[in-house]
Amino acid sequence: MEQVPGHAGKLYWKLGERFLCPCCHLPTLTFREGYDCCAVCWWEDDGQDAADAGEVRGGPNHRYSLTRARQNFRDHLDMYDTGQGIRVVREPSPARLSLLAHVRRLVQGEIPVDVGELENVMRACR
């Protein structure tokens, strides 16, 4: 894992060719602060980070602060409140359920993070 410089002096963590999502902390983003959407938790990266994590900005993440989205991810593996969010979250496909099973194993420390393997599981959801 390496840190790379971003906008306005910020530093971002990168694993392989992927940046870590500020919400779920998994290597899912192709770039930072460019409104890339995480295929795991569905946070849209508008540049919000630890310094202003408690702020509700509106914008692409609507009524969710990064702090609230992180708590939701810890609780049920997506940024939304229980029973809320986009259809792919509320009514997951078999491919999404497979992705969530993989992520659950990552989060619980049962398997190491392998960017290539995670990309393959995410790609199957598209």
Order of alpha helices (4+ residues) and beta strands (2+ residues): beta-beta-beta-beta-alpha-alpha-alpha-alpha
